[in-house]
Amino acid sequence: MKLATTTGDFGAYAADAIEAIGYIREAGFRYADINFGKDHFRRIGIYSEDWRSYCAALCARAKELDMGLVQAHAPMGKPLDDPDGSFLADTMRCVHACGELGIPNLVIHSGYLPGISIAETYARNAEFYAPLLTAAAECGVNVLVENFNKMCVPGMYWIDNASDLRGLIEYIGHPNFHAVWDAGHGNLQDMPQHEELAILGSHVRALHIQDNMGDHDTHLVPMCGTLNMDSLMHGLQQIGYTGYFTFEALSSFVGSEKNRRAFNGEEKLRKFPLELRIREENLLYEIGRVTLEAYGCFEE
């Protein structure tokens, strides 16, 4: 397996993905997951007027750095509560951008609504994904749906486990529709990782590797929480997974500056220094390398 990580790791430092992949490469990674969330929030990048030129510039920078753009993540929203179709249009832009960028896998979250059944949740999501999958097939892109983080909201059904995730994939039944397994989200469940992965089998086409303490979706670096990495690795090998080992440890070792208590004065340490953030990212790479080498599956 080859190591990858998300441009979201440098969301607080980089103006866009073009800048972010430079920091990722400096830290040792050769493969990147492009997070379109920042583009969506700021209406930049793939949501700019000349978005195709932006994609061309991102491709050129990746080639200069000898980096592969291997997967992407569409923005989060409310796909089942989209009366004017704007969220669908924004998600569709991600499909077309992946086509321009040559990115084979795009993660698009499924939707949820209070008070609707599992059957209706599947049916409503099938309606949402249908035009996206038509475009994805034309662009040579796979749409990946993930096991969401466990949320105990009264009257709300979430696809937060392998069995229900497989159910949605097989209900939709499209050749370009597969799974991304989020290890941190899986850690919030009662079942071990290898048992959950066995349920999904060959449906798993990509990964989000992150950790937590089993109570909240904190996106910690692996080994900083309760995720059993041996269970995860055994599960991946048992299902014959050979894709990218992609981190989504957004919280890294240092908490977000947004979570720190306020101080009414000059703050020189509010933001973690970029130099140290890159070194921290390199340690994330080394954790991945040691993990994969322990199971004889590390690839440059």
Number of C-alpha atoms within 10 A of each C-alpha: 17 18 23 28 29 25 27 24 23 21 17 14 16 17 14 21 26 20 16 22 31 18 24 24 19 15 19 18 23 21 25 27 27 25 24 26 17 22 18 19 10 11 13 17 23 22 20 14 11 11 16 17 14 20 21 13 14 20 19 14 17 21 12 10 14 11 19 18 22 23 28 26 24 23 20 15 17 14 23 18 12 12 9 8 11 11 18 20 12 16 22 19 19 26 32 21 23 27 20 16 21 18 23 18 28 28 24 23 22 26 21 22 17 12 12 14 14 17 10 13 21 23 14 18 18 19 13 17 24 13 12 23 21 13 17 25 17 12 18 17 24 25 28 26 25 25 24 21 20 19 14 9 9 8 10 14 19 21 25 19 25 25 15 17 26 21 15 24 20 13 13 17 12 16 11 15 24 28 26 22 27 25 27 31 26 27 26 24 17 10 12 16 26 20 14 20 27 17 17 22 18 13 21 24 20 25 23 23 25 28 32 23 16 17 11 15 19 19 24 24 26 24 13 14 17 15 26 16 17 14 14 21 18 16 20 20 14 13 17 12 20 14 15 21 21 24 27 26 24 21 16 21 16 13 14 14 13 9 7 9 7 10 8 5 6 7 9 8 8 14 15 15 11 14 9 10 20 19 15 16 25 19 16 22 20 16 15 22 19 12 17 18 13 12 12 10 14 16 11 9
